[in-house]
Amino acid sequence: NAGVMQNPRHLVRRRGQEARLRCSPMKGHSHVYWYRQLPEEGLKFMVYLQKENIIDESGMPKERFSAEFPKEGPSILRIQQVVRGDSAAYFCASSPSRGQGFNTEAFFGQGTRLTVV
Amino acid sequence: GENVEQHPSTLSVQEGDSAVIKCTYSDSASNYFPWYKQELGKRPQLIIDIRSNVGEKKDQRIAVTLNKTAKHFSLHITETQPEDSAVYFCAASRAGGGSNYKLTFGKGTLLTVNP
């Protein structure tokens, strides 16, 4: 089991460009979460997706940010017209499908470190 | 929404001593409380978790306690070793019935274990 795979590991963008971050969940996992970690801060929830559905996007900035998790392929976090304040580590986590009951462990990827210059 | 406070922000101990990190949460509906360890430049890794139907859980040198009434939970590391040095995050979430499982994290504790 390859674990949660994120790419790229490091991404440098100039102000105004677009950033696309990819996340492939663990095999058998259909729940994906994106978190942002600013320098020396905790992780902040951004969005929770299942295949082809956005379940909770309460942590997403209202503009420039979008996320998808298509039927085929990885989940994508897209940031348009990046600004310096977008520089952060973006982590993806996945967990198995659950109908009822408690959480199971969320497994994190290695993260994508975005630097906006 | 949920709010998680974590203390202390930094903790320095001598090798072999114990370390305790404390967190409080605000949402009484939260019922799942994981702890993550993050080494510099690496992913957060789950080290232990506790659900609201138990008060204490232990795994070798690591233990977690939960006080639902007071809405606080703590991480205890005994016989600390230099390789325990990292940032530790507590988190809280609701779970069950297919509802969302987003984690609300504390701001982290930088633990340094001095040889």
Contacts between the chains, C-beta under 8 A, distances in Angstrom:
chain1	res1	chain2	res2	distance
A	31	B	101	7.0
A	33	B	101	7.5
A	33	B	102	6.3
A	33	B	103	7.6
A	35	B	103	7.7
A	35	B	105	7.9
A	41	B	107	6.3
A	41	B	108	7.6
A	42	B	6	7.7
A	42	B	89	5.8
A	42	B	105	4.1
A	42	B	106	5.8
A	42	B	107	4.4
A	42	B	108	5.2
A	43	B	44	6.9
A	43	B	89	6.9
A	43	B	103	7.5
A	43	B	105	4.7
A	44	B	105	7.3
A	45	B	102	4.4
A	45	B	103	6.6
A	45	B	104	6.8
A	48	B	100	5.3
A	48	B	101	7.1
A	48	B	102	5.5
A	55	B	100	5.7
A	56	B	100	4.4
A	56	B	102	6.1
A	58	B	1	7.6
A	58	B	102	8.0
A	59	B	102	7.4
A	91	B	43	6.8
A	91	B	44	7.0
A	95	B	101	6.5
A	98	B	95	7.9
A	98	B	98	7.0
A	98	B	101	7.8
A	99	B	98	6.1
A	100	B	96	6.4
A	100	B	97	5.9
A	100	B	98	7.2
A	101	B	95	7.4
A	101	B	96	6.0
A	102	B	31	6.9
A	102	B	32	5.8
A	102	B	51	5.4
A	102	B	95	4.7
A	102	B	96	6.3
A	103	B	32	4.3
A	103	B	34	8.0
A	103	B	93	6.0
A	103	B	95	4.0
A	103	B	101	5.1
A	105	B	34	7.2
A	105	B	46	5.2
A	105	B	49	6.9
A	106	B	34	7.6
A	106	B	46	7.6
A	106	B	101	7.2
A	106	B	103	6.6
A	107	B	46	7.8
A	108	B	36	7.8
A	108	B	43	4.4
A	108	B	44	4.9
A	108	B	45	7.2
A	109	B	43	6.2
A	110	B	42	7.1
A	110	B	43	5.0
A	111	B	43	6.1
